[in-house]
Amino acid sequence: MRRKNVFWGLVFLTGAAALLLSRLGFLRGVGFWAIVCNIFLASVLVKGIAKRSFEKMLFSLAFLIIVNDELLGLEAITPWPVLGAALLGSLGLNLLFPKSAKWGGHPAWGRGEGAEGRESVGRVFYKNTFGDATKYLSGVVGRVEAENAFGSMQIYFTETLLEGHRAQVEVQSSFGNTVLYVPAVWKVVTDVRVAFGNAEENGNCNPYGEDVLYVGGSVNFGNLEIVYVGEEECAGSEKAE
């Protein structure tokens, strides 16, 4: 059984129990929608702790305080002071405890345009904080990790070959905009966790492409966009099938 299914199963069971207890009078003064909001925000908080996502932890906690401010007697700090504290706290914690990527071997350090990074054979790691970073990948790539916080990051795969026709991209985008430019002749499979943000695709990829790019990671209070380059070539590949 997948852990994700277990987690959400417990969330829904907790919601059902809270709803019944409320109707039986055990949760006086707490409305139905307040119960739903609390359960949802508590689940986001737990996932944030599990994933070490400071944005999810602090903002879900802030919204929990806002929803229950009267019950907790904290009206003086809601809503804007507690949201401002969550924003500044997320910024501070991300700077003090940045997520790190672990590579095997001895990678060589390099620097992309506006982005701190390191590369090894088939593997690339880039990080951008408070800036505008652009990176043009070339050669053979098997795995790319990109961290973008409070900035803008663009990564071009248009001159790249995939290692064994397969590659994985792990994106961590917080309070920023991340754009991936991908050849439309590739097949792209996405599995991105989004919290208070957006992930979208611009254009169409080739569902029958020999080269497959897997895009995962998380977007928190930010945006991830996948732009497909050369759609006319992709359309020709689909017709050939």
FENCORSUL-V162845 format. One record per run of one state. SS is the DSSP state (~ for helix, > for strand, _ for the rest). FROM is the first residue (numbers start at 0). TO is the last residue. If there is no record, write none. Layout:
BEGIN
ss=SS from=FROM to=TO
ss=SS from=FROM to=TO
END
This chain:
BEGIN
ss=_ from=0 to=1
ss=~ from=2 to=22
ss=_ from=23 to=30
ss=~ from=31 to=50
ss=_ from=51 to=52
ss=~ from=53 to=66
ss=_ from=67 to=67
ss=~ from=68 to=71
ss=_ from=72 to=73
ss=~ from=74 to=76
ss=_ from=77 to=78
ss=~ from=79 to=95
ss=_ from=96 to=106
ss=> from=107 to=112
ss=_ from=113 to=113
ss=> from=114 to=119
ss=_ from=120 to=120
ss=> from=121 to=128
ss=_ from=129 to=130
ss=> from=131 to=148
ss=_ from=149 to=150
ss=> from=151 to=161
ss=~ from=162 to=164
ss=> from=165 to=173
ss=_ from=174 to=175
ss=> from=176 to=182
ss=_ from=183 to=185
ss=> from=186 to=194
ss=_ from=195 to=196
ss=> from=197 to=201
ss=_ from=202 to=210
ss=> from=211 to=219
ss=_ from=220 to=221
ss=> from=222 to=228
ss=_ from=229 to=229
ss=~ from=230 to=239
ss=_ from=240 to=240
END
